[in-house]
Amino acid sequence: MRNRAAAMAATATLLSLCVLAPAGAAGAEPQVWDGRMEITAVDPACAAGGVNMDIADYGALYRPKLQAGDPNSALVFFAPNGLNVNLMATDPATQMSGSNIAYSAIVQGSDGVIHPTWNGTVTFTVSPAPVTPADADVKITGEVDNFANITGCALTIAGAFLSRQ
């Protein structure tokens, strides 16, 4: 059982690194803020659609697009059961701050299966805005809509992150 858990954790880490690392970038890696994200509310449509996200605290990473050449902004969170969710802004000009910011998502279930991607929008307040490399901490509050491609499924979140650099 211990080896299975270690393999799942390694797979989750590799998946998140694929999302967080720039494709074909030569040079410095994009800056990442590491922290915790709390899901504070889950719309009933989520459970009706077969998704049971807990109102709970999750480990999370936030990577804003800081400069041209960086990959689009991303928010990744990890459930204690091994599930991880990667939300990536589809608009290269945003740091996922604002109303109706389009995202694309990838989920790896606790069984190690990568589920089909889906799209939705986030309405986040990111503070400070815009985020700069000198910012030691970042806070994000708001809502993820169309979670798991379920109409009406929304998660309300609050996150706090510290710079890794």
C-alpha positions in Angstrom: 0.0 0.0 0.0 2.9 2.3 0.8 4.4 1.9 -2.7 1.0 2.6 -4.3 0.7 5.8 -2.3 4.2 6.9 -3.2 3.6 6.1 -6.9 0.4 8.1 -6.9 2.1 11.1 -5.2 5.0 10.9 -7.8 2.5 10.8 -10.7 0.6 13.7 -9.3 3.8 15.7 -8.9 4.9 14.9 -12.5 1.5 15.9 -13.8 1.6 19.2 -12.0 5.1 19.9 -13.1 4.0 19.3 -16.7 1.4 22.0 -16.3 3.6 24.4 -14.3 6.7 24.1 -16.6 7.0 26.1 -19.7 7.1 24.1 -22.9 10.4 24.4 -24.7 11.7 27.2 -22.4 15.4 27.8 -22.3 16.4 29.5 -19.2 14.8 30.4 -15.9 11.7 28.6 -14.7 8.5 30.7 -14.1 8.1 31.8 -10.5 5.6 29.8 -8.4 3.8 30.7 -5.1 3.2 27.7 -2.8 0.4 27.6 -0.3 -3.0 26.4 0.8 -6.4 26.8 -0.8 -9.7 26.3 1.0 -12.9 25.3 -0.8 -15.4 27.3 1.3 -18.6 26.4 -0.6 -19.7 23.8 -3.2 -22.8 24.3 -5.3 -25.3 21.4 -5.0 -25.1 21.0 -8.8 -21.7 19.4 -8.3 -23.0 16.5 -6.3 -25.9 16.1 -8.6 -23.4 15.8 -11.5 -21.4 13.2 -9.7 -18.6 15.3 -8.2 -18.1 15.3 -4.5 -15.6 18.0 -3.6 -15.2 18.5 0.1 -15.4 21.9 1.8 -11.8 21.5 3.0 -8.2 22.8 2.9 -6.0 21.7 0.0 -2.3 22.1 -0.8 -2.0 24.5 -3.8 0.3 26.2 -6.2 -0.2 29.5 -8.1 1.8 30.4 -11.1 0.9 33.8 -12.5 2.1 34.8 -16.0 4.7 37.5 -15.1 6.3 38.2 -18.5 6.1 37.4 -22.1 7.4 33.9 -22.7 6.0 32.5 -19.5 3.2 29.9 -19.8 -0.3 31.1 -19.1 -1.3 31.5 -15.4 -2.3 28.4 -13.5 -3.8 27.3 -10.2 -3.2 23.7 -9.1 -4.6 22.1 -6.0 -4.1 18.7 -4.4 -6.7 16.7 -2.4 -5.5 14.5 0.5 -6.8 11.4 -1.4 -4.4 12.0 -4.3 -6.7 13.9 -6.7 -5.2 17.0 -8.2 -6.8 19.7 -10.3 -4.9 22.0 -12.7 -6.7 25.1 -13.9 -4.9 27.1 -16.6 -6.0 30.5 -17.9 -6.6 30.3 -21.6 -6.0 34.1 -22.0 -2.3 34.8 -22.0 -2.8 38.4 -20.8 -4.4 37.5 -17.4 -3.0 36.4 -14.0 -6.5 34.8 -13.4 -7.6 38.0 -11.8 -11.0 39.4 -12.8 -14.4 38.3 -13.8 -15.2 35.5 -16.2 -11.6 34.5 -16.9 -11.6 31.5 -19.2 -9.7 28.4 -18.1 -9.0 24.9 -19.2 -8.6 22.1 -16.6 -6.9 18.8 -16.3 -7.8 16.4 -13.4 -5.9 13.4 -12.2 -8.1 11.2 -10.0 -7.0 9.5 -6.8 -6.9 6.3 -8.9 -4.1 7.9 -11.1 -6.4 8.2 -14.1 -6.2 11.5 -16.0 -9.7 12.6 -16.9 -10.7 14.5 -20.0 -10.1 18.3 -20.0 -12.9 20.8 -19.7 -13.3 24.5 -19.9 -15.0 27.1 -17.7 -14.5 30.5 -16.1 -13.1 31.8 -12.9 -14.0 35.0 -11.1 -11.0 35.7 -8.8 -9.7 38.6 -6.8 -5.9 38.2 -6.8 -4.0 40.4 -4.4 -1.7 42.1 -5.0 -2.7 42.9 -8.6 -0.8 42.6 -10.7 1.5 40.1 -9.1 5.2 40.9 -9.5 8.3 38.7 -8.9 9.0 40.8 -5.8 5.7 39.9 -4.1 6.4 37.6 -1.1 2.7 36.5 -0.7 -0.4 36.4 -2.8 -4.0 35.9 -1.9 -6.8 34.6 -4.2 -10.5 34.5 -3.4 -13.4 33.8 -5.8 -15.3 31.2 -7.7 -14.6 28.4 -10.2 -17.5 27.9 -12.5 -18.4 24.9 -14.7 -16.2 22.7 -12.4 -15.8 19.2 -13.9 -17.8 20.4 -16.9 -21.0 20.3 -14.9 -23.4 23.2 -15.6 -24.1 25.1 -12.4 -21.2 23.4 -10.5 -19.3 26.2 -8.8 -16.6 26.1 -6.1 -15.9 29.1 -3.9 -12.3 29.3 -2.9 -9.9 31.3 -0.7 -6.1 30.8 -1.0 -2.9 32.1 0.5 0.4 31.6 -1.1 4.1 32.4 -0.4 6.8 32.9 -3.1 9.2 30.0 -3.5 12.0 32.5 -4.4 
